[in-house]
Amino acid sequence: MNAPAAAPGDDPAAPRPAFTVGFDLDMTLIDSRAGIRATYRRLAEETGVWIDADLAVTRLGPPLEQELAHWFPDDRIQAMGDRYREIYPEYAIGPTRALPGAHEAVRAVQECGGRAIVVTAKHEPNARLHLDRLGITPDAVIGWLWAEGKAEALREYGAGAYVGDHTGDVRGAHTAGALAVSVPTGPCDAAELRAAGADVVLDDLTEFPAWLRRTAPSLTAGG
C-alpha cells in the first residue's frame, strides 16, 4: 500500500500517520434513532404531512433525500431536507448516544499510530455536533458522502479500512480499495453484510480494538 496522501488541511511538515481507518457515523459510532425519530415527528407536525418516523429509523444510512422521497413530492424534497437539517440540532443531538465501543474504537486507531476519520452521508455540521457532544474525537470528519461516494474521502485520506453498518459502506470501502469492516448494529444484519462482500464482520465495536491490534501491521503504509 502506498503512503497516505496529504489530506485536505494537513500540515505537510507533520509526520504522516502509519495508517488511516474510516468510520461511518449513524448506527456505527452513534445510535441516533431517538433523535432522528423526534426530528421527523417535528417535521411532520410543521408540514401536516404524515411521516412514519418509526419506519424511517429502521432504514438509516442512505442520504436524507431518499427517505424524504417516501413522504413528499419531488418538488418539495429539497426544501424539506433544508428544514430537517435546520431543526436537527434542537431535536436530535440531545437524545443520541454513543454505541458500545465507539470511543474505544476511535482511540484504538490513534493509540496504534493511525488516523481515525469519520465519513458519513450526514450533513457535516450536524455530524460534528454529535461527535463533539459525545466526546468522540476523530482526526477528521467528512460529510455528504454515501456508498460508493465515500471512496472519494477514503482515497484522499489513504484509508486502509472502513468500518460501517450498511451494505453501502461495504461498497464504499471496496470502491476505495479498502478493507470493509462491518458491524450489524444498523439496518443490515450480519448475513446481509457478508453477502455484500464484507471482509470482516464484528459483533459490534467492542471487538474492534482487538481486531485492529491483529491487523494494524497490514494497514501500515508500505505494509
C-alpha positions in Angstrom: 0.0 0.0 0.0 1.4 3.5 -0.9 1.9 6.0 1.9 -1.3 8.1 2.5 -1.5 11.2 0.5 -1.7 14.5 2.4 -5.4 15.1 3.2 -7.1 18.5 2.9 -5.9 20.8 5.7 -3.0 18.6 6.7 0.4 20.2 7.6 2.8 18.9 5.0 5.6 19.1 7.6 3.7 16.9 10.1 4.6 13.2 10.3 2.3 11.0 8.2 0.2 8.6 10.2 1.1 4.9 9.9 -2.4 4.2 8.5 -5.9 5.5 8.3 -9.2 3.9 9.3 -12.6 5.4 8.4 -15.8 5.1 10.4 -19.4 5.6 9.4 -21.4 7.6 11.9 -25.1 6.7 12.3 -25.6 3.2 13.8 -21.8 2.6 13.6 -20.4 5.1 16.1 -23.7 6.5 17.4 -27.3 5.4 18.0 -29.2 8.4 16.6 -32.6 6.8 16.2 -34.3 8.5 19.0 -33.2 12.0 17.8 -33.9 11.3 14.2 -37.3 10.0 15.1 -38.0 13.2 17.0 -36.8 15.3 14.1 -39.1 13.6 11.7 -42.0 13.9 14.0 -41.4 17.6 14.3 -41.2 18.0 10.6 -44.5 16.2 10.2 -46.1 18.5 12.8 -44.8 21.6 10.9 -45.9 20.4 7.4 -49.0 18.4 8.2 -47.6 15.5 6.2 -47.6 12.0 7.7 -44.1 10.6 8.2 -43.8 7.1 9.7 -40.8 8.1 11.9 -40.6 4.6 13.4 -40.2 3.1 10.0 -37.8 5.7 8.8 -35.3 5.0 11.6 -35.2 1.3 10.6 -33.5 2.2 7.3 -30.8 4.7 8.2 -27.8 5.0 6.1 -28.8 6.5 2.7 -29.0 10.2 2.2 -31.8 12.1 3.8 -33.4 12.9 0.5 -34.0 9.2 -0.3 -36.1 8.9 2.9 -38.0 12.2 2.3 -39.0 10.9 -1.2 -41.2 8.4 0.5 -43.3 11.2 2.1 -43.0 14.3 -0.1 -43.4 15.1 -3.8 -40.2 15.7 -5.7 -40.6 19.5 -5.8 -40.7 19.7 -2.0 -37.8 17.4 -1.2 -35.0 20.0 -1.2 -36.9 22.4 0.9 -37.9 19.7 3.4 -34.3 18.5 3.6 -33.1 22.0 4.3 -35.8 22.4 7.1 -34.9 19.0 8.6 -31.3 19.9 8.8 -32.2 23.2 10.3 -34.2 21.8 13.2 -32.0 18.7 13.6 -29.7 20.2 16.3 -32.6 21.0 18.5 -34.3 17.6 18.4 -31.6 15.1 17.5 -28.4 15.9 19.3 -29.5 15.5 22.9 -31.2 12.1 22.6 -28.3 10.5 20.7 -26.0 8.1 22.4 -22.6 6.6 21.5 -22.8 2.9 20.6 -20.8 0.4 22.8 -17.1 0.5 21.9 -17.3 3.7 19.8 -14.9 5.8 21.9 -12.5 2.9 22.4 -12.5 2.1 18.6 -11.5 5.6 17.6 -8.9 5.8 20.3 -7.5 2.4 19.4 -6.7 3.7 15.9 -4.9 6.7 17.3 -3.1 4.8 20.0 -1.7 2.4 17.4 -0.3 5.4 15.5 -3.1 5.7 13.0 -5.5 8.4 11.9 -9.3 7.9 12.5 -11.7 9.7 10.2 -15.5 9.8 10.1 -17.0 9.6 6.6 -20.8 9.9 6.6 -23.8 10.8 4.5 -25.0 13.1 7.2 -24.9 16.9 6.9 -21.3 17.6 8.1 -22.1 20.3 10.7 -24.6 18.1 12.4 -22.2 15.2 12.3 -19.6 17.3 14.1 -22.2 18.4 16.7 -22.9 14.7 17.6 -19.2 13.9 17.9 -18.4 17.0 20.0 -21.3 16.4 22.4 -20.4 12.7 22.9 -16.7 13.3 23.2 -15.7 11.2 20.2 -12.6 12.7 18.7 -11.7 11.6 15.2 -8.9 13.3 13.3 -11.2 14.5 10.5 -14.9 14.5 9.7 -16.2 14.4 6.1 -19.9 14.6 5.4 -22.4 14.4 2.5 -20.9 11.1 1.1 -22.9 7.9 0.6 -22.0 4.4 -0.6 -19.5 4.4 -3.5 -19.2 8.2 -3.0 -17.4 7.6 0.3 -14.5 6.3 -1.7 -13.7 9.9 -2.6 -12.7 10.8 1.0 -11.3 7.3 1.8 -8.9 7.6 -1.1 -7.9 11.2 -0.2 -7.0 10.2 3.3 -5.4 6.9 2.3 -7.7 4.7 4.3 -6.8 1.1 4.6 -10.1 0.1 6.2 -13.6 1.5 6.5 -16.0 0.5 9.3 -19.7 0.7 8.8 -23.1 -0.9 9.4 -24.6 -0.8 5.9 -24.1 -2.7 2.7 -23.5 0.8 1.1 -20.5 1.1 3.5 -19.1 -2.2 2.1 -19.4 -0.8 -1.4 -17.7 2.4 -0.4 -14.8 0.6 1.2 -14.2 -1.7 -1.8 -14.5 1.2 -4.3 -11.7 2.8 -2.4 -9.6 -0.4 -2.3 -10.0 -0.6 1.5 -11.0 -3.4 3.8 -14.7 -3.4 4.5 -15.2 -4.0 8.3 -18.8 -4.3 9.2 -20.9 -4.2 12.4 -24.5 -5.4 12.3 -25.7 -2.6 14.6 -27.8 -0.9 12.0 -30.4 -1.9 9.4 -28.3 -4.7 7.9 -27.7 -8.0 9.7 -24.5 -10.0 9.6 -25.7 -12.3 6.8 -26.6 -9.3 4.6 -23.2 -7.7 5.2 -21.3 -10.9 4.4 -23.4 -11.4 1.3 -22.5 -7.8 0.2 -18.8 -8.8 0.5 -17.7 -7.5 3.9 -14.2 -8.6 4.6 -14.7 -8.7 8.4 -17.9 -8.8 10.4 -17.6 -7.9 14.1 -20.5 -8.3 16.5 -20.1 -4.6 17.5 -17.3 -2.1 18.0 -16.3 -3.5 21.3 -14.5 -6.2 19.2 -12.7 -3.6 17.1 -9.6 -2.8 19.2 -8.6 -6.5 19.4 -9.1 -6.9 15.7 -7.1 -3.7 15.0 -4.1 -4.9 17.1 -4.0 -8.1 15.0 -4.5 -6.2 11.7 -2.7 -2.9 12.1 0.6 -4.1 10.6 -1.1 -4.9 7.3 -2.8 -1.5 7.2 0.5 0.4 7.8 1.8 2.4 4.8 4.2 0.3 2.9 2.9 -2.9 4.7 
